[in-house]
Amino acid sequence: MNILVALCAIGAEKILGNEIKHLGYKLISNAPGRVSFSGDDAALFRANLCLRTADRVYLQLAQYNAMDFDDLYDGAYSINWQDYLKKDSKIVVDKVRTYKSKLNSEHSVQGMVHKAIYSKLGDVWHMASLPETGEQSDIRVYIDDNQVLILLDLSGLPLHKRGYRVDGGIAPMRETMAAVLLQEMMWRRKTPLHDPFCGSGTIAIEATLYAFNVAPGFGRRFAIENLPIYNEALAKEIKQKEAEQIRTDVEVRITGSDIDDKAVARAKQNAEYACVMAGRALKSIGISKHIQRPDFIQSDFQDLSAPYDSGLILCNPPYGERLGDEDQARELYKNMNSLWTEFPGWDLGIITSNEEFQDSFGHKTSSIKKLKAGNLDTAFYIYKRNAPGEKKWQ
């Protein structure tokens, strides 16, 4: 069995853990922004193909104590790097993270691990220098309480880069974060969903892929495909099995709107690419069926009203940091009360980094989930309309 480490937004570890268990793998541990689990050889590819909320997947190559740089070097050198890298690989120790450890110079740790890898490969392959003319292989190092984890990147580009978004527009939401929000709301395909600030369409598209059970990675390649541990025949079998899991017999009501007609055009284009990606997966197993596209319209959110008695409003409105200013954001949040009144039986999920959101919106949340993706601290405000004790702020 292999030990794998999946990264996610800080605060989304439980959501990612549940997704990993749903794939049939056993959880080992978690830390802020990452979840460790065990899996067979198929998991090396399948986790990248199927996980919706993971930002990256790594193979753990070593775990050991290091109280000084000699320990760090020896542990890194002991790894059989020749089994995981090719002779022409360009090797990069891309990131180091240390926490409560004697080795706290990230730059020095990076250099020492890099030296150990090259020394080992040079000794094994009897080469004075490595050509580095091939594909890049990224290594990541975590040192927590003097415990070293050395990880090999299996993903390549971050997993939020699904391959369907041609144009993200300004300040787009990560696809993986949209998937996290859908899970936080416990959304189900039979529930109508609308995003009134759809932008590039990410929330509606991710909901569509989830509703039709389309693995999010069908439209791209992964770093594992450049490594000697890659099993092409096994990957082909995994793709076929996942294509067979795509649902074509369900009806969904997934919509989005935006005041910007250019944003709506982007959303439609991205949704088309995503659904074509799913269609190609179906064709690979001999099925000529189409995935229902989400509907997008141009509209000011204040002109909207509920088309059904119940549903979910899920959105990522402007924060006031990169889009407009904070005064404009506060006014927008105040005006968002129209969504509350015009969608009376609908739950709401709203993510923002603006700490004054709830005061401006005027309604007390059922719960708040703190999430951090990249350098941006955000709060996800969850409003369950039938939750006891909900009342308008005075």
MIZA-730598 format. One line per 2 residues: number of its first residue (from 0); their letters; for each residue x, y, z of C-alpha. Coordinates in Angstrom, 3 decimals, always signed. Example, Ala and Ser with C-alpha at 12.3 -4.5 7.8 and 13.67 -1.06 7.14 Angstrom:
! residues 2
0) AS) +12.300 -4.500 +7.800; +13.670 -1.060 +7.140
//
This chain:
! residues 394
0) MN) +0.000 +0.000 +0.000; +1.033 +3.584 -0.617
2) IL) +0.727 +6.574 +1.678; -0.637 +9.603 -0.133
4) VA) -1.081 +13.181 +1.020; -3.793 +15.386 -0.459
6) LC) -3.743 +19.161 +0.013; -6.857 +21.289 +0.362
8) AI) -8.046 +24.670 +1.573; -7.403 +25.117 +5.285
10) GA) -10.715 +24.320 +6.968; -11.773 +21.808 +4.323
12) EK) -9.907 +18.810 +5.744; -13.062 +17.015 +6.941
14) IL) -14.779 +17.492 +3.570; -11.728 +16.129 +1.750
16) GN) -11.443 +13.242 +4.225; -15.042 +12.233 +3.586
18) EI) -14.421 +12.328 -0.142; -11.327 +10.138 +0.218
20) KH) -13.293 +7.617 +2.287; -16.034 +7.622 -0.346
22) LG) -13.424 +6.516 -2.891; -12.678 +3.567 -0.627
24) YK) -9.344 +4.656 +0.853; -8.358 +4.644 +4.524
26) LI) -7.606 +7.908 +6.318; -4.383 +8.041 +8.305
28) SN) -4.134 +11.579 +9.705; -4.661 +15.211 +8.883
30) AP) -3.023 +18.563 +9.504; -4.104 +22.070 +8.497
32) GR) -4.575 +21.980 +4.745; -3.654 +18.345 +4.174
34) VS) -5.003 +14.815 +4.644; -2.946 +11.604 +4.632
36) FS) -4.439 +8.313 +3.483; -3.438 +4.872 +2.268
38) GD) -4.244 +3.514 -1.150; -3.287 +0.858 -3.648
40) DA) -1.343 +1.546 -6.844; -4.554 +2.574 -8.588
42) AL) -4.970 +5.387 -6.059; -1.914 +7.183 -7.430
44) FR) -3.839 +8.039 -10.583; -7.437 +7.694 -9.404
46) AN) -7.094 +10.201 -6.564; -5.951 +12.838 -9.056
48) LC) -8.733 +11.994 -11.492; -11.592 +11.837 -8.989
50) LR) -11.001 +14.074 -5.966; -13.063 +17.251 -6.304
52) TA) -11.874 +19.148 -3.225; -8.127 +18.325 -3.277
54) DR) -5.688 +20.919 -4.595; -2.830 +18.449 -5.075
56) VY) -1.998 +14.797 -4.429; +1.452 +13.635 -3.308
58) LQ) +3.074 +10.269 -2.783; +4.827 +10.095 +0.596
60) LA) +8.342 +8.774 +0.057; +9.695 +9.053 +3.606
62) QY) +8.838 +10.002 +7.169; +11.610 +10.280 +9.758
64) NA) +13.018 +12.349 +12.630; +15.622 +15.009 +11.884
66) MD) +17.261 +16.952 +14.664; +20.018 +18.357 +12.453
68) FD) +21.023 +18.626 +8.807; +22.921 +15.343 +8.881
70) DL) +19.690 +13.556 +9.836; +17.823 +15.445 +7.125
72) YD) +20.393 +14.517 +4.473; +20.656 +10.862 +5.475
74) GA) +16.898 +10.379 +5.469; +16.506 +11.979 +2.048
76) YS) +19.470 +10.029 +0.636; +18.005 +6.721 +1.846
78) IN) +15.018 +7.049 -0.513; +15.282 +4.982 -3.699
80) WQ) +14.884 +8.019 -5.925; +15.823 +5.968 -9.000
82) DY) +12.454 +4.193 -8.686; +10.484 +7.447 -8.879
84) LK) +12.473 +9.692 -11.227; +13.850 +9.397 -14.728
86) KD) +17.453 +10.060 -15.685; +16.492 +13.274 -17.497
88) SK) +14.032 +14.569 -14.861; +14.325 +18.193 -13.838
90) IV) +14.143 +17.923 -10.051; +12.757 +20.841 -8.059
92) VD) +12.215 +21.014 -4.292; +9.411 +23.484 -4.818
94) KV) +8.275 +24.167 -1.250; +9.385 +23.583 +2.314
96) RT) +7.222 +24.123 +5.401; +8.598 +23.899 +8.944
98) YK) +6.719 +24.119 +12.243; +8.079 +23.863 +15.788
100) SK) +11.267 +22.178 +14.568; +14.989 +22.667 +15.080
102) LN) +15.440 +22.854 +11.330; +13.582 +26.084 +10.631
104) SE) +15.454 +27.597 +7.682; +13.277 +26.667 +4.739
106) HS) +15.935 +27.701 +2.228; +18.616 +25.549 +3.898
108) VQ) +16.278 +22.553 +4.126; +15.438 +22.963 +0.455
110) GM) +19.121 +22.959 -0.519; +20.015 +19.969 +1.641
112) VH) +17.200 +17.776 +0.321; +18.041 +18.748 -3.239
114) KA) +21.690 +17.822 -2.635; +20.724 +14.442 -1.162
116) IY) +18.543 +13.583 -4.157; +21.273 +14.426 -6.665
118) SK) +23.923 +12.583 -4.666; +21.800 +9.440 -4.508
120) LG) +20.934 +9.461 -8.188; +24.526 +10.222 -9.180
122) DV) +25.784 +7.326 -7.085; +23.170 +4.873 -8.381
124) WH) +23.433 +5.847 -12.035; +27.199 +6.544 -11.932
126) MA) +26.697 +10.026 -13.318; +28.688 +13.099 -12.320
128) SL) +25.787 +15.353 -13.313; +22.183 +14.905 -14.411
130) PE) +20.989 +16.350 -17.746; +17.656 +17.765 -16.459
132) TG) +16.292 +17.938 -20.008; +13.049 +16.110 -19.270
134) EQ) +9.828 +16.894 -17.444; +9.940 +18.657 -14.095
136) SD) +9.373 +16.584 -10.957; +8.426 +18.524 -7.838
138) IR) +9.322 +17.513 -4.293; +7.720 +19.026 -1.184
140) VY) +9.071 +18.853 +2.366; +7.141 +19.283 +5.619
142) ID) +8.880 +19.315 +9.004; +6.474 +19.298 +11.963
144) DN) +7.859 +18.819 +15.483; +11.115 +17.534 +13.945
146) QV) +9.211 +14.917 +11.889; +10.143 +15.110 +8.207
148) LI) +7.748 +14.241 +5.383; +9.184 +14.033 +1.885
150) LL) +6.528 +14.054 -0.814; +6.562 +13.551 -4.582
152) DL) +4.008 +15.556 -6.574; +1.654 +13.367 -8.590
154) SG) -0.591 +16.179 -9.850; +1.544 +18.697 -11.720
156) LP) -0.700 +21.685 -12.281; -2.948 +22.300 -9.258
158) LH) -6.058 +20.145 -9.413; -8.368 +23.163 -9.522
160) KR) -7.142 +23.570 -13.087; -9.685 +21.113 -14.474
162) GY) -9.024 +22.018 -18.079; -12.447 +23.434 -18.929
164) RV) -12.032 +27.065 -17.897; -10.837 +28.974 -20.941
166) DG) -11.316 +32.376 -19.328; -11.756 +32.949 -15.616
168) GI) -12.360 +36.686 -15.774; -11.432 +38.814 -12.751
170) AP) -10.813 +37.158 -9.363; -12.274 +33.738 -10.228
172) MR) -13.065 +31.167 -7.563; -11.007 +27.997 -7.570
174) ET) -12.932 +24.990 -8.827; -11.840 +23.001 -5.772
176) MA) -13.244 +25.674 -3.470; -16.577 +25.603 -5.301
178) AV) -16.647 +21.838 -4.748; -15.957 +22.391 -1.029
180) LL) -18.862 +24.833 -0.736; -21.258 +22.396 -2.403
182) QE) -20.282 +19.733 +0.119; -20.514 +22.146 +3.057
184) MM) -24.106 +22.884 +2.015; -24.750 +19.130 +1.605
186) WR) -26.255 +19.938 -1.782; -28.008 +17.151 -3.678
188) RK) -28.712 +17.030 -7.398; -32.508 +17.168 -6.972
190) TP) -32.251 +20.577 -5.271; -32.466 +23.629 -7.567
192) LH) -29.270 +25.702 -7.390; -28.641 +29.267 -8.499
194) DP) -25.526 +31.452 -8.387; -26.514 +35.147 -8.767
196) FC) -22.867 +36.254 -9.176; -21.820 +33.491 -11.524
198) GS) -18.722 +35.147 -13.003; -16.974 +32.449 -15.035
200) GT) -19.581 +29.879 -13.973; -17.414 +27.852 -11.612
202) IA) -20.035 +27.029 -8.955; -22.699 +25.985 -11.469
204) IE) -20.219 +23.949 -13.517; -18.821 +22.125 -10.496
206) AT) -22.389 +21.397 -9.381; -23.097 +19.969 -12.838
208) LY) -20.063 +17.674 -12.760; -21.052 +16.516 -9.271
210) AF) -24.705 +15.997 -10.209; -23.848 +13.813 -13.200
212) NV) -21.031 +12.058 -11.324; -18.345 +13.206 -13.761
214) AP) -14.798 +12.817 -12.439; -13.300 +16.338 -12.487
216) GF) -9.950 +15.319 -13.960; -11.114 +13.908 -17.293
218) GR) -9.982 +17.015 -19.169; -6.309 +17.086 -18.178
220) RF) -3.052 +15.256 -17.596; -1.187 +14.696 -14.317
222) AI) +2.458 +14.698 -13.287; +2.337 +10.979 -12.497
224) EN) +2.070 +10.341 -16.239; +5.687 +11.519 -16.582
226) LP) +7.050 +9.242 -13.836; +8.414 +5.690 -14.086
228) IY) +5.789 +4.525 -11.565; +2.998 +5.383 -14.026
230) NE) +0.996 +2.387 -15.192; -0.686 +3.408 -18.443
232) AL) -2.802 +0.259 -18.727; -4.090 +0.701 -15.172
234) AK) -4.851 +4.386 -15.785; -6.840 +3.478 -18.894
236) EI) -8.821 +0.931 -16.883; -9.517 +3.516 -14.170
238) KQ) -10.724 +6.064 -16.728; -13.053 +3.497 -18.232
240) KE) -14.537 +2.573 -14.861; -15.053 +6.212 -13.932
242) AE) -16.641 +6.944 -17.308; -19.103 +4.130 -16.614
244) QI) -20.101 +5.916 -13.396; -21.280 +9.042 -15.231
246) RT) -25.033 +9.515 -14.786; -27.086 +10.465 -17.829
248) DV) -30.509 +9.661 -16.392; -30.908 +12.551 -13.957
250) EV) -32.635 +15.913 -14.272; -31.097 +18.911 -12.565
252) RI) -31.961 +22.589 -12.228; -28.620 +24.402 -12.082
254) TG) -28.533 +28.046 -13.108; -26.427 +31.160 -12.828
256) SD) -26.718 +34.849 -13.560; -24.516 +37.926 -13.619
258) ID) -25.059 +41.590 -14.325; -22.081 +41.491 -16.711
260) DK) -23.043 +40.019 -20.081; -19.372 +39.231 -20.794
262) AV) -19.230 +37.144 -17.623; -22.320 +35.247 -18.732
264) AR) -20.700 +34.546 -22.092; -17.575 +33.232 -20.315
266) AK) -19.692 +31.025 -18.073; -21.529 +29.529 -21.036
268) QN) -18.264 +28.867 -22.863; -16.641 +27.233 -19.836
270) AE) -19.734 +25.109 -19.177; -19.720 +23.950 -22.789
272) YA) -16.090 +22.857 -22.505; -16.799 +21.024 -19.244
274) CV) -19.785 +19.161 -20.683; -17.918 +18.327 -23.887
276) MA) -15.175 +16.884 -21.666; -17.780 +14.657 -20.018
278) GR) -19.207 +13.718 -23.399; -15.792 +12.590 -24.600
280) AL) -15.439 +10.370 -21.543; -18.792 +8.779 -22.392
282) KS) -17.800 +8.296 -26.026; -14.648 +6.494 -24.888
284) IG) -16.911 +3.708 -23.598; -19.254 +3.792 -26.568
286) IS) -22.043 +5.978 -25.135; -23.262 +8.873 -27.299
288) KH) -25.198 +10.863 -24.729; -24.877 +14.467 -23.619
290) IQ) -24.614 +16.101 -20.227; -27.201 +18.777 -19.548
292) RP) -25.606 +22.235 -19.552; -26.311 +24.671 -16.714
294) DF) -28.347 +27.711 -17.765; -26.841 +31.197 -17.490
296) IQ) -28.625 +34.521 -17.991; -27.673 +38.190 -17.779
298) SD) -29.462 +39.789 -14.832; -28.968 +42.053 -11.849
300) FQ) -29.404 +39.906 -8.726; -32.003 +42.367 -7.432
302) DL) -34.270 +41.508 -10.363; -34.340 +37.796 -9.561
304) SA) -37.137 +35.826 -7.917; -37.482 +32.184 -6.939
306) PY) -38.670 +29.880 -9.747; -39.283 +27.065 -7.229
308) DS) -40.511 +26.879 -3.642; -37.150 +25.673 -2.320
310) GL) -33.569 +25.471 -3.450; -30.076 +26.767 -2.788
312) IL) -28.496 +30.135 -3.483; -24.729 +29.603 -3.525
314) CN) -22.485 +32.503 -4.440; -19.159 +34.272 -4.262
316) PP) -20.043 +37.991 -4.368; -17.355 +40.696 -4.740
318) YG) -15.241 +41.008 -1.595; -14.300 +44.681 -1.867
320) ER) -10.601 +43.797 -2.032; -9.992 +43.209 -5.712
322) LG) -13.372 +44.054 -7.204; -14.515 +47.575 -6.385
324) DE) -13.962 +49.017 -2.905; -15.222 +48.160 +0.573
326) DQ) -17.966 +50.817 +0.566; -19.364 +49.361 -2.628
328) AR) -19.137 +45.874 -1.132; -21.087 +46.901 +1.966
330) EL) -23.805 +48.453 -0.186; -23.951 +45.324 -2.315
332) YK) -24.282 +43.087 +0.755; -27.093 +45.268 +2.051
334) NM) -28.901 +45.003 -1.283; -28.463 +41.222 -1.219
336) NS) -31.373 +41.205 +1.224; -33.483 +40.944 -1.937
338) LW) -32.252 +37.365 -2.297; -33.541 +36.690 +1.204
340) TE) -36.989 +38.102 +0.487; -37.385 +36.894 -3.114
342) FP) -36.168 +33.342 -2.404; -38.070 +32.704 +0.869
344) GW) -37.814 +28.901 +0.940; -34.206 +28.712 -0.220
346) DL) -31.062 +28.059 +1.769; -28.159 +30.427 +1.172
348) GI) -24.407 +29.872 +1.158; -22.259 +32.985 +0.739
350) IT) -18.456 +33.150 +0.840; -16.574 +36.387 +1.416
352) SN) -13.447 +37.779 +3.044; -15.279 +40.910 +4.165
354) EE) -15.653 +40.781 +7.957; -18.617 +43.179 +7.881
356) FQ) -20.723 +40.984 +5.617; -23.202 +39.774 +8.220
358) DS) -23.826 +43.282 +9.590; -24.485 +44.582 +6.092
360) FG) -26.611 +41.635 +5.001; -28.799 +41.920 +8.090
362) HK) -29.447 +38.260 +8.872; -27.887 +36.025 +11.465
364) TS) -26.182 +32.993 +9.994; -26.949 +29.404 +10.926
366) SI) -23.204 +28.711 +10.957; -19.911 +30.157 +9.722
368) KK) -17.102 +28.078 +8.249; -13.620 +29.582 +8.064
370) LK) -11.743 +28.640 +4.891; -8.368 +29.705 +3.573
372) AG) -7.242 +29.095 +0.000; -3.878 +30.556 -0.917
374) NL) -3.319 +33.765 +1.054; -6.977 +34.740 +1.280
376) DT) -8.859 +34.231 +4.546; -12.564 +33.794 +3.900
378) AF) -15.704 +32.969 +5.822; -18.519 +30.836 +4.413
380) YI) -21.884 +31.976 +5.781; -24.483 +29.211 +5.794
382) YK) -28.156 +30.118 +6.098; -30.565 +27.245 +6.619
384) RN) -34.000 +28.816 +6.276; -35.695 +26.217 +8.454
386) AP) -32.983 +26.297 +11.106; -34.361 +27.086 +14.582
388) GE) -33.530 +30.449 +16.052; -32.882 +32.314 +12.795
390) KK) -33.940 +35.909 +13.076; -33.228 +39.192 +11.404
392) WQ) -30.707 +41.382 +13.142; -32.099 +44.534 +14.685
//
